[in-house]
Amino acid sequence: MKNKKGFTLVEVTAVVVILGIISLIAIPLVENTIQNMRQSSYETQIKVILEGARQWGASNRFLPEFPSSDGTSLSIQIGELKTEGFVEKDITNPQTREPFENDMVVTITNVAGNIIYSMEGYSVGGDYIDVPYIALDGDPLMYIAIGSTFDDPGVTAHIPDGGGGFNTVEYPNGAFNVVVSGDGSSIDTSTFSRYTISYTITHDQYTARAIRTVIVYGDKPPIITFDPGIDPTTINSTQTSFDYLTGVSAQDYYDSNISVPLNIRSNLMLGIPGEYIITYEATDRFGNVATKQRTVVVDY
C-alpha cells in the first residue's frame, strides 16, 4: 500500500499566515467600500431633502420672513418639509438606518439674489423665480379605512410665466407624472398597507415634486370576549387571590388569530364583601380601543 502524504506543520502554518495577510488586506477594503456606499447614500438623501426645501422655498417665496435681500437667511426644520409634503415622512439616514430627525435644520440664504439651501455641509441653489412648485390639495398624510374608496385630492402645479408670476396646472393632467409607492401601481384599499404618491412636473430644466402618504388601516375596534358564566362572578370573602384574565381574551377584529393585550382597571377589594367592577381595555395595532366591564361579587 502507498502511504498517503498529509500536510506538514510548516505547510499548514504557511497557509494560516497567508490567510491572515489576506484578511488584513481584505477586511479594511470591504469596510471602506461599505462606508463609502453609506456615505454616497447619505449624500443622496441630503440632496433629496435640499430639493424638497427648494420646492418649499418656491412655494413660500412671498412670505415676509423669506430671505429676499442679500445676506438674509431663514431656517426651517425637516419636520415642516415632511408635514407639507415636500419630503417623505420616513426618509431614512443610511448611516444610522433611522429616520432623519424632524428638528434637523435646512438654512435658506440669499447670496446676491441667489437663494442657497444648505444642510450638513451640502447645498443647492438657483433663482427661485424660475422654479416651479407643486402644492398638495388635501392632507399630505391620509388615513383610509380598509374597504373604502380612495379619492386622490390632487395637486396644483405653479409654473413660472417668465414675468415673475405663475400659471397653474391642476391634476389630473397629462403634464404630471404620478408614481405610487415607486412602481406606478394603484392604491389597493382591500388590504392594510402604506403608500407614497409622488407627483412630479417639469418646466424647463427644473422638476417640481410633492409627496403624499396614504395609510390603509382598520377602523374597527378589537373584540373582548368573556367565557360563559364569568359575568357576574361570585367569590367567597375568604378568597385571597383573583385571576383577572381567566376566561377573558381579546382578538383583532380583522384577524382572530391576533391577540390584543389587555389593560385592567379594578376596584376589587378581596375579603371585603360587596359588588365590584372590572374594566378591560384593548388597543389594537391601528390604535382602535375597545372596553368591556364585568362584575365580581365578594360574598360573605
N, C-alpha and C positions, 0 to 999 in steps of 0.2 A: 504494500500500500504506500501511496505517496503521502508524505506529511503536508498538511495544509498550513501554509505560512500566514500568520496574522500580522497586525501592525505592531511595530516596535514602540516602546515608550517614547523614543525620540520623534518618531513619525506622528504619534498622537499629540505630543507636545507642540510640534511644529504646526499642526492643523489648528489647535486651540489658539496658538499665538496669532496665526493668520486671521482666524475668525474674529479675534479680539481687535485686531488692527482694522478689519473691515467695519466692525461695529463702531469703532471710534470715528471712522470717516463717515459712515452712512447715517448714523443716528442724528448728528448735528445737521446734515443735509436735509433729512426728512423734516426735522423740527423747523428748520429755516423755511422750507417750502410751505409747510402748514401755516407758519406765522405770516409769510408773505401773502398767502391766499386770503387769510383772515384780514390782513391789512388792506388788501385790494378790495375785498367785500365791504369793509368798513368805509373806505373812501367812497365807494359806490353808493352806500346808504346815506352818507353825509350829503352827497350831491343830490340825491332824491329829496332830502329834507330842504336843502337850499333851493331847489327848483320849486318845491311847494311854497317856500317863503316868498320866492319871486312872484308866484302866482297870487299869493296873498297880497303882496305889495301892489300888484297891478290892479287888484280889485278894491284896494283901500287907499289909493294914492291921493284921494281928495280929503282924507282925514286931516283935521287941524294939526295933529301931532306927527304926521308923516314928514320925514326929513326933506323939505322942499328947497332948502338953501344949503350952500356949500359948508361942509364941516358939521352939519347937524346929524343926529343919529336917533334911532329908535330900536328898542329891544322887544322881541316877542318870544314867548315860550312855545316849545314843540306842542304842548298840550292844546294851545289855542289853534295851531295848524291842524291838529287831529280833529278837534271839535268842529271846525268849519269845513272839513272835508278836503283839505289840501295835502294831507299826509295820512297814510294808513294808520289806524288806531293801534295796531300791534306791530308796527315797524320795529325790527329787531337789530340790536347791536351784535354783529358777528363775533366781536372779540369777547363779549361776556355771555352771549347767547340769551340775553334778557332784553325785553323791550327798552327802547330809549326812554329815559325818564322824562315825564311831562314838563318838569321845571328846567330842562336844558334850554339854553337861550340862543336865538339867532339875532345877530345885530345887523341892522339896516342903516347904512351910512351914505350920505350924499357927498360925493367927491367930485367937485367941479361940475355938478349937474348929472353925474353918472351915479346911479344907485348901486351900491355894492352890498351883497348879502353874504355875511361871514359867520362861521361857526367852527370851533375846534381847529383853527388854523387854515381852514379852507374857505374859498369864497367864489361867488359867481357875480356877474354884473351885467349891465345892459341898460339901454334907455327905456325906462318903463312906459313911456308914452306910446311906444310901438309894440308893446307886449299885449297879446290877447289874454283874456282870462275867462274862466267858467264859474258861474255861480250856481250852487245847488238849489233847486226848488225842493221844499220839504226838508226833512231832517237828514243829516249825514249818517246817523245811526238809526235804523228802523228795525223794530221787532214785529214779526209777522207770525200770528198763531198758526200752528200746523193745520193744514186742510183749507186755509182761507186763500183768497186771491191776492196776489201781489200786483199792485199798480204802481209802476215807476212814476214818481212825481216829476221826473225830468230835470233838465238843467237849462240854463240860458248862457250862451256864449256872447262875449262882448269883444267885437273885432275893431281894432283901430281904423278910423276912417281917413287917416292921413292929415287931418286938420286939428288934431288934439282931442277929438271926440271918439265915440264908439258907435258902431252899428251892432244890433242884437240879432242873434240867431237862436231860435228856440228848438229844443229837442222834443220829439223825434224829428230828425232831419238827416239826410244822407251825408251832410258835411261832417257829422260826428262819427268817430269810431268808438264803439261801445263794447267792452270786453267784461264778461262776468267771470270772476274767480280765475282769471288768467287764461282761460281756454275758450272763451266765447260761448259757453253753454248758458242755458237759461236757468232761472231760479226755480227750483222744484220745492213747492211748499208741502209736498206729501211726506217729506222726511225731515228730521231735525238736521240742520246744517247751518254753516256760516258762509256768507258770500261777500265778495268785494266786487262792486261795479266800478269800472274805470271809464270815465268819459274823456275823450281827447278830441281836440280840433286844432288844425294847423293853419297859421296865417303867416305868409312869407317864410322866414326861417325859424319862426317861433311856434312851439306847440304848447297849448294850454291843456291842463289836466285837472280833473276833480274826481274825488273818490267818495263812494257811498258804501257803507257796510250794512248788510241785511242779515238778520239772525232769525231763522225759523225755529220757534220754540213752542213748548206745550203750555197751554193756559189753564189746564185742568189740575186741581189740587190732588195730592195723593189720597189714598183711601186707607183710613184707620179701621181696623176690624177687631171686634170683641168676640171671643168664643161664646157660644150659647151658655146662659146661666151665670155669667160673671157680673152682670149689671142688673140689679144690685148684688153686692157680695156681703155676706154677713160673717163676721168673725167674733170669736169669744174675747172677752176683756182680759183673759189671761194670756192671750197670744202676744209674743214678744217680737215677732218679725212679720214682715209682709212683703211679698214679691210683687212689685207693681207691674212687671212685664209678663207674668204668666197669663196666657190666654189673650194677649194683646199683640197686634202686629200692624205694620204699615207698609203698603206697597205703592210703587209708582203707578199712576193712573194709566199710563200708556204701555207699561210692561210689568206684569205681575211678578216677574222673576227678579225685579229690582226692589230690594228692601230699602225703606227710608228710615233714618234714625228718628227716635222719639225723644222729645224733651218732656219732662213731667213736672207738673205743679200740683202740690197737695197740701191740705191742712190736716191730714190724718194724724191723730194722736193715739198711739196704741195704749191700751189699758184704761182709757177714759171712754166710757160709754157715750155714744152719740152717732150722728149721721155726718159723714164727711164726703167731700167732693174731690175727685182726682181728675185733673185736666191733662190730656195728652195732646202734644203739638208736633206735627211732622212737616218738615220743609224739604221739598224735592229739589232736583238738580236745576230746575228753572226758577226757583225762588217762590213757587206756589206753596201756600201754607194751609194745612188742614188742622182742625181742632175737634176733639171729641171728649166728652166727660162721662164718668161713671161714678156710681155711688157705693161707698163702703160703709156698712153699719157695724159699729162695735157694740156687741150685745153684752148684757150682764152675765 
